[in-house]
Amino acid sequence: MSNGSLGKRRDFRSLFDELDGVALWTASEPEEFEYISAGFEDIWGIPPDEIKDDIGKLIESIHPDDRDRVRANIEESTRELRDTEYEGRVVRPDGSVRWTLNRQVILQDEAGNVSEIIGISTDITDQKRREQELELLNRIVRHDIRNDMAVVLGWAEMLDDHVDDEGREYLQKILASGEHVVELTEVAREYVETVVSDEAVAVEPVPLRSVLETELSLREESFPEAEFSLENSPPDVEVAANSMLSSVFRNLLNNAVQHNDADTPHIEVSFEVRDDEVEVRIADNGPGIPDDHKDTVFGKGERGLGSPGTGIGLYLVDTLVTEYGGEIWVEDNEPSGAVFVVQLPLAE
């Protein structure tokens, strides 16, 4: 091997040592690895040297339900790949399971023959965990909440002949709110199915004013002890979003009241329209959010739905706004409280 080739090989290894799990094997010796990246141990929990000369030990570490499929893809990599991309589970020595997304890249020699194969495994455990959480949430929403609301609505309808005119007004509000909850469970189901699929979330022009006015009206009825105010009129613009946009503002307005320790929670909503985006600010007079919690409050990073102190509502808000192509963050309010700032792209 020439000095130039050796130098390129060293550069190759230096580059891939910074990545997750990367392995290199030759077509002539598919039963052993020529190279394994340092990041391999972070996923498998096994030092690379322990399996470098024994591909069988790697196969043994694969979850039994995935083992045959992974083995077939490795063995057939020198001929024709069965799957260009596939998922699998790794069972670490401590018994924990990691999910990986696996890809294989074929390298050919000058004659066009397969000479080497690069296997790349990316740890997607956090992604799979979030998908499972969303699927669990979907089952809860679809089954438990819908069933309970059907019972509540049935009881409420039976009261119609037993209330006077003044009471009937409140009964109608109960029925309307209950029907709205049932509608939201259907929207949530569609959202979860979209998130866990491989397709991008579809956005469409959504009138911002009507969504905000509806949610503010509903929050005023739900929290009569709180004061809601508008600094200026909601802008008559359309933003790139979908039917779940109401969930963004419902959760933020609920959060501003439910986590407020003031005698009278005060929530002020303001707006600013720019060239290609609109900014909505929801300010409260509560205890505020410390600087080191301003990101984690949304479940960002490695926290997520299962983290203590992270509500499903704010996690959903951050997920939705991000998928709309927008941004959300928290600022300090003066003299006390927090301001949730939502930036949404205007619809084209």
GUPABA-205481 format. One record per residue (C-alpha): residue in one letter; x, z, y; residue number from 1. Coordinates in pm, 1 decimal, m for minus. Each point is the difference from the previous one (the first is absolute). Layout:
% residues N
> A, X, Z, Y, NUM
...
***
This chain:
% residues 348
> M, 0.0, 0.0, 0.0, 1
> S, 143.3, m95.0, 342.3, 2
> N, 73.9, 251.1, 275.8, 3
> G, m284.8, m154.8, 199.6, 4
> S, m245.5, 57.7, m282.8, 5
> L, 120.1, 357.7, m41.8, 6
> G, m51.3, 60.6, 370.8, 7
> K, m351.7, m141.4, m10.9, 8
> R, m79.2, 215.8, m302.8, 9
> R, 120.7, 312.9, 183.1, 10
> D, m210.5, m94.4, 302.6, 11
> F, m297.0, m51.3, m230.9, 12
> R, 38.5, 345.9, m152.7, 13
> S, 48.1, 168.4, 338.4, 14
> L, m320.3, m159.8, 123.9, 15
> F, m216.0, 85.6, m300.3, 16
> D, 135.6, 354.0, m33.7, 17
> E, m208.6, 74.3, 310.4, 18
> L, m321.9, m115.9, m169.2, 19
> D, m224.8, 162.1, m261.6, 20
> G, 55.1, m118.8, m356.1, 21
> V, 200.2, m321.8, m37.2, 22
> A, 154.5, m117.1, m326.5, 23
> L, 202.6, m308.9, m88.8, 24
> W, 37.9, m141.3, m347.3, 25
> T, 137.1, m327.2, m135.0, 26
> A, m188.4, m256.0, m206.1, 27
> S, 266.8, 16.2, m269.6, 28
> E, m22.1, 381.4, m37.4, 29
> P, m358.7, 104.9, 75.6, 30
> E, 32.1, 327.7, m191.8, 31
> E, 224.2, 166.2, 256.5, 32
> F, 23.1, 18.7, 377.8, 33
> E, 293.4, m131.8, 194.9, 34
> Y, m98.1, 201.4, 306.5, 35
> I, m254.6, 270.3, 95.6, 36
> S, m48.7, 115.7, 358.4, 37
> A, 55.8, 358.4, 107.4, 38
> G, m366.8, 22.5, 101.5, 39
> F, m105.1, m39.2, m363.3, 40
> E, 37.4, 373.3, m64.7, 41
> D, m240.4, 83.2, 285.4, 42
> I, m279.6, m169.8, m194.8, 43
> W, 95.4, 54.4, m365.4, 44
> G, 168.3, 338.4, 29.4, 45
> I, 276.9, m134.9, m225.8, 46
> P, 358.1, m70.8, 114.2, 47
> P, 67.7, m377.9, m13.2, 48
> D, 303.7, 47.5, m227.4, 49
> E, m221.3, 146.9, m274.7, 50
> I, m193.5, m322.5, m51.0, 51
> K, 243.4, m265.3, 123.5, 52
> D, 100.9, m97.2, m353.2, 53
> D, m331.1, 82.6, m165.3, 54
> I, m307.9, m181.5, 128.4, 55
> G, m196.7, 166.8, m278.2, 56
> K, 25.5, 335.9, 176.6, 57
> L, m160.7, m151.8, 309.2, 58
> I, m281.7, m143.6, m213.4, 59
> E, m56.2, 343.8, m154.7, 60
> S, m49.7, 146.1, 348.2, 61
> I, m292.3, m236.0, 69.3, 62
> H, m349.7, 141.7, m47.9, 63
> P, m122.3, m85.1, m354.1, 64
> D, m298.7, m194.9, 136.3, 65
> D, 230.9, m223.7, 208.2, 66
> R, 300.4, m22.7, m233.1, 67
> D, m82.2, m322.1, m188.7, 68
> R, m80.2, m188.5, 320.6, 69
> V, 321.6, 108.6, 173.3, 70
> R, 209.5, m76.4, m309.6, 71
> A, m153.1, m350.1, m28.6, 72
> N, 75.9, m78.7, 363.0, 73
> I, 363.6, 109.6, m32.1, 74
> E, 52.5, m190.1, m325.2, 75
> E, m160.7, m318.6, 128.8, 76
> S, 177.9, 9.4, 335.6, 77
> T, 270.5, m233.7, m135.7, 78
> R, m263.8, m260.8, m81.0, 79
> E, m330.8, 6.8, 183.2, 80
> L, m138.7, 309.3, 168.4, 81
> R, m342.0, 112.7, m120.9, 82
> D, m72.8, 179.2, 329.0, 83
> T, 177.3, m63.7, 327.8, 84
> E, m107.3, 346.5, 117.3, 85
> Y, m141.2, 290.1, m199.4, 86
> E, m55.4, 374.4, 22.6, 87
> G, 118.3, 262.8, m244.9, 88
> R, 38.5, 374.7, m42.0, 89
> V, 325.2, 185.5, m55.7, 90
> V, m1.1, 336.4, m179.4, 91
> R, 290.8, 202.5, 137.8, 92
> P, 189.9, 256.0, m212.2, 93
> D, m193.9, 282.4, 168.6, 94
> G, m330.4, m158.8, m109.4, 95
> S, m105.8, m120.7, 345.6, 96
> V, m130.3, m355.8, 30.6, 97
> R, 107.0, m254.2, 263.1, 98
> W, m171.7, m332.1, 62.3, 99
> T, 220.1, m304.9, 62.3, 100
> L, m60.3, m355.0, 118.1, 101
> N, 238.1, m222.8, m196.5, 102
> R, 134.7, m345.6, 82.9, 103
> Q, 263.9, m215.2, m167.2, 104
> V, 210.4, m259.5, 179.0, 105
> I, 166.5, m274.8, m203.4, 106
> L, 349.3, m120.5, 95.0, 107
> Q, 117.3, m336.9, m128.3, 108
> D, 346.3, m146.9, m46.3, 109
> E, 110.8, m337.9, 132.5, 110
> A, m148.5, m173.1, m305.4, 111
> G, m342.3, 151.8, 67.1, 112
> N, 13.1, 240.4, m292.5, 113
> V, m108.4, 364.4, 32.0, 114
> S, 316.9, 202.6, 46.0, 115
> E, m109.4, 340.1, 132.2, 116
> I, m319.0, 191.5, 66.6, 117
> I, m56.8, 251.2, 276.6, 118
> G, m270.5, 257.1, m73.7, 119
> I, m142.0, 181.7, 304.0, 120
> S, m220.1, 308.8, m37.6, 121
> T, m165.8, 153.9, 307.4, 122
> D, m151.0, 347.8, m11.4, 123
> I, m372.2, m30.9, 85.8, 124
> T, m106.3, 346.2, m120.1, 125
> D, m129.1, 109.3, 342.4, 126
> Q, m200.1, m321.3, 32.9, 127
> K, m158.9, 48.1, m342.5, 128
> R, m78.2, 363.8, 81.6, 129
> R, m181.5, m104.2, 317.6, 130
> E, m193.1, m264.1, m192.1, 131
> Q, m106.4, 262.9, m253.4, 132
> E, m102.3, 235.9, 281.7, 133
> L, m209.6, m272.7, 159.0, 134
> E, m163.9, m83.8, m332.1, 135
> L, m78.9, 370.0, m51.1, 136
> L, m141.8, 20.4, 351.5, 137
> N, m207.4, m308.8, m73.0, 138
> R, m149.1, 159.1, m311.6, 139
> I, m83.2, 319.5, 191.8, 140
> V, m157.6, m193.5, 285.3, 141
> R, m193.6, m236.5, m220.0, 142
> H, m125.3, 252.0, m255.0, 143
> D, m16.8, 352.6, 139.6, 144
> I, m78.8, m68.1, 365.6, 145
> R, m248.9, m279.8, m63.3, 146
> N, m183.1, 202.1, m265.6, 147
> D, m19.7, 310.4, 218.1, 148
> M, m115.3, m199.7, 301.8, 149
> A, m272.5, m165.4, m207.6, 150
> V, m131.5, 348.5, m83.5, 151
> V, 21.3, 114.0, 364.7, 152
> L, m184.3, m308.9, 124.6, 153
> G, m267.8, 45.4, m265.6, 154
> W, m61.8, 359.4, 105.2, 155
> A, 1.3, m94.5, 368.4, 156
> E, m263.2, m270.5, m54.2, 157
> M, m223.8, 254.5, m176.4, 158
> L, 4.3, 211.2, 318.8, 159
> D, m163.4, m273.4, 207.4, 160
> D, m351.9, 135.9, m60.6, 161
> H, 104.8, 358.8, 70.4, 162
> V, 150.9, m20.5, 349.2, 163
> D, m158.8, m28.9, 342.7, 164
> D, 82.0, m268.8, 254.9, 165
> E, 293.9, 193.9, 143.8, 166
> G, 145.8, 63.4, m344.3, 167
> R, m53.2, m362.1, m104.2, 168
> E, 252.0, m111.3, 263.1, 169
> Y, 272.0, 211.5, m163.1, 170
> L, m108.8, m108.8, m346.3, 171
> Q, 49.1, m363.3, 99.3, 172
> K, 350.8, 82.8, 122.2, 173
> I, 76.6, 159.9, m337.7, 174
> L, m126.5, m306.3, m183.9, 175
> A, 192.3, m238.0, 227.0, 176
> S, 324.0, 194.5, m40.3, 177
> G, m47.0, 18.6, m378.5, 178
> E, m56.7, m373.1, m26.4, 179
> H, 310.4, m53.5, 213.5, 180
> V, 205.2, 207.8, m245.4, 181
> V, m124.5, m211.5, m291.2, 182
> E, 98.9, m315.6, 191.1, 183
> L, 346.1, 143.7, 63.2, 184
> T, 56.4, 63.0, m371.6, 185
> E, m55.7, m370.1, m61.1, 186
> V, 244.3, m94.2, 275.9, 187
> A, 254.2, 248.3, m138.9, 188
> R, m30.8, m156.8, m345.5, 189
> E, 72.8, m343.8, 142.8, 190
> Y, 295.8, 137.2, 192.5, 191
> V, 154.5, 170.6, m303.3, 192
> E, m42.2, m309.8, m213.0, 193
> T, 172.6, m203.1, 271.1, 194
> V, 290.4, 242.7, 40.6, 195
> V, 80.7, 21.6, m371.5, 196
> S, m19.6, m377.1, m42.1, 197
> D, 286.5, m236.2, 73.1, 198
> E, m190.8, m174.9, 277.9, 199
> A, 48.7, 75.2, 368.3, 200
> V, m282.4, 179.1, 183.1, 201
> A, m212.4, m259.2, 180.6, 202
> V, m61.2, 68.0, 369.9, 203
> E, m259.9, m150.8, 228.9, 204
> P, m113.2, 38.3, 362.0, 205
> V, m177.2, 335.9, 40.3, 206
> P, m170.8, 107.1, 327.4, 207
> L, 181.3, 316.0, 107.1, 208
> R, m263.8, 128.1, 242.5, 209
> S, m287.0, 14.2, m249.4, 210
> V, 215.1, 172.3, m264.0, 211
> L, 119.9, 266.0, 244.9, 212
> E, m340.7, 61.4, 156.5, 213
> T, m162.0, 38.8, m343.0, 214
> E, 262.6, 244.5, m124.5, 215
> L, m2.7, 204.1, 322.8, 216
> S, m379.1, 28.8, m19.2, 217
> L, 13.6, 113.2, m362.0, 218
> R, 275.5, 254.7, 72.9, 219
> E, m201.7, 146.4, 290.0, 220
> E, m289.0, 59.1, m240.4, 221
> S, 227.9, 141.7, m269.6, 222
> F, 189.0, 236.2, 235.8, 223
> P, m242.4, 125.9, 269.1, 224
> E, 247.3, 277.8, 86.9, 225
> A, 262.8, m253.2, 112.6, 226
> E, 24.9, m202.7, 320.6, 227
> F, 77.0, m369.8, m24.2, 228
> S, 83.9, m198.7, 312.3, 229
> L, 110.0, m352.3, 88.8, 230
> E, 264.9, m45.0, 266.2, 231
> N, m112.9, m359.6, 42.1, 232
> S, m247.4, m235.3, m164.0, 233
> P, 97.2, m139.0, m343.0, 234
> P, 137.8, m352.2, 47.1, 235
> D, m216.0, m291.9, m107.6, 236
> V, 268.0, m156.7, m220.7, 237
> E, 38.9, m94.4, m364.2, 238
> V, 289.6, 134.6, m205.0, 239
> A, 152.8, m120.9, m328.1, 240
> A, m144.9, 242.8, m255.2, 241
> N, m280.4, 21.9, m257.7, 242
> S, m306.7, 210.6, m79.0, 243
> M, 219.2, 306.7, m61.5, 244
> L, 94.3, 24.7, 369.8, 245
> S, m279.6, 253.6, 49.7, 246
> S, 180.7, 226.1, m249.7, 247
> V, 307.8, 1.4, 223.7, 248
> F, m185.3, 143.9, 299.8, 249
> R, m233.6, 219.2, m204.4, 250
> N, 294.6, 176.1, m165.0, 251
> L, 193.1, 36.7, 325.8, 252
> L, m301.6, 141.3, 186.9, 253
> N, m84.1, 234.1, m289.9, 254
> N, 361.4, 115.7, m12.5, 255
> A, 1.1, 71.7, 374.4, 256
> V, m293.9, 240.6, m43.3, 257
> Q, 58.3, 149.5, m344.7, 258
> H, 360.7, 102.3, 72.6, 259
> N, m77.5, 123.1, 351.5, 260
> D, 31.3, 373.0, 74.1, 261
> A, m143.1, m12.1, 354.1, 262
> D, m328.1, 178.8, 74.7, 263
> T, m143.1, m337.5, 99.6, 264
> P, 180.5, m296.7, m155.9, 265
> H, 39.1, m273.3, 260.5, 266
> I, 84.2, m353.2, m108.2, 267
> E, 73.4, m270.2, 255.4, 268
> V, 20.1, m367.3, m97.2, 269
> S, 171.3, m257.8, 220.3, 270
> F, 95.9, m366.4, m30.9, 271
> E, 245.4, m255.6, 131.3, 272
> V, m9.1, m373.8, m70.5, 273
> R, 324.0, m199.0, 14.1, 274
> D, 82.2, m367.2, m57.6, 275
> D, m26.5, 3.5, m378.1, 276
> E, m102.2, 356.1, m92.6, 277
> V, m222.9, 289.8, 91.6, 278
> E, 101.7, 365.0, 4.0, 279
> V, m249.2, 275.9, m78.7, 280
> R, 100.5, 359.6, 78.8, 281
> I, m187.7, 295.4, m149.7, 282
> A, 108.4, 324.3, 169.1, 283
> D, m105.3, 351.8, m96.5, 284
> N, 57.8, 354.5, 131.0, 285
> G, 94.4, 150.3, m336.4, 286
> P, 324.7, 161.1, m113.4, 287
> G, 197.2, m326.2, m2.4, 288
> I, 239.6, m131.2, m263.4, 289
> P, 370.1, 100.3, m17.0, 290
> D, 252.9, m280.9, 40.1, 291
> D, 124.3, 30.9, m359.0, 292
> H, m357.3, m53.2, m128.4, 293
> K, m95.3, m296.7, 215.6, 294
> D, 89.9, m249.1, m276.1, 295
> T, m75.3, 204.6, m309.1, 296
> V, m352.3, 78.2, 122.6, 297
> F, m86.8, m357.1, m105.3, 298
> G, 161.2, 38.8, m341.7, 299
> K, 282.2, m238.0, 92.9, 300
> G, 323.3, m18.6, m196.7, 301
> E, 1.3, 178.7, m335.8, 302
> R, m289.9, 232.8, 72.8, 303
> G, m332.2, m177.1, m39.2, 304
> L, m339.4, 120.8, m120.2, 305
> G, 128.6, 274.6, m226.4, 306
> S, 204.5, 171.9, 271.3, 307
> P, m104.6, 341.0, 131.8, 308
> G, m154.0, m27.6, 344.4, 309
> T, m48.8, m375.5, m18.1, 310
> G, m365.0, m97.4, 16.1, 311
> I, m139.0, m304.4, m174.7, 312
> G, m165.1, m97.6, 329.1, 313
> L, 321.0, m39.1, 200.4, 314
> Y, 176.4, m168.4, m290.5, 315
> L, m283.4, m253.7, m13.7, 316
> V, 15.0, m46.7, 378.6, 317
> D, 372.2, m79.4, m7.2, 318
> T, m43.3, m236.3, m295.9, 319
> L, m282.1, m192.5, 165.9, 320
> V, 162.0, m30.7, 342.1, 321
> T, 323.9, m122.7, m158.6, 322
> E, m187.2, m262.7, m203.4, 323
> Y, m171.9, m121.2, 316.4, 324
> G, 343.9, m64.6, 149.4, 325
> G, m29.3, 295.6, 237.8, 326
> E, 175.3, 331.8, 53.5, 327
> I, m101.6, 363.9, 25.1, 328
> W, 193.7, 303.9, 118.5, 329
> V, m48.3, 348.1, 147.0, 330
> E, 98.4, 122.8, 346.8, 331
> D, m30.5, 338.2, 170.0, 332
> N, m298.8, 60.1, 226.8, 333
> E, 26.7, 202.4, 318.5, 334
> P, m34.7, 291.8, 34.6, 335
> S, m70.8, 29.3, m374.6, 336
> G, m118.1, m205.4, m290.9, 337
> A, 85.5, m335.7, m153.6, 338
> V, m61.1, m363.4, 84.2, 339
> F, m45.8, m249.8, m283.5, 340
> V, 93.4, m344.2, 127.9, 341
> V, m130.4, m306.9, m184.2, 342
> Q, 126.6, m347.9, 86.2, 343
> L, m196.5, m290.0, m145.5, 344
> P, 70.3, m373.2, 35.0, 345
> L, m264.6, m203.0, 179.9, 346
> A, m174.1, m257.6, m215.2, 347
> E, 120.6, m353.5, 53.6, 348
***
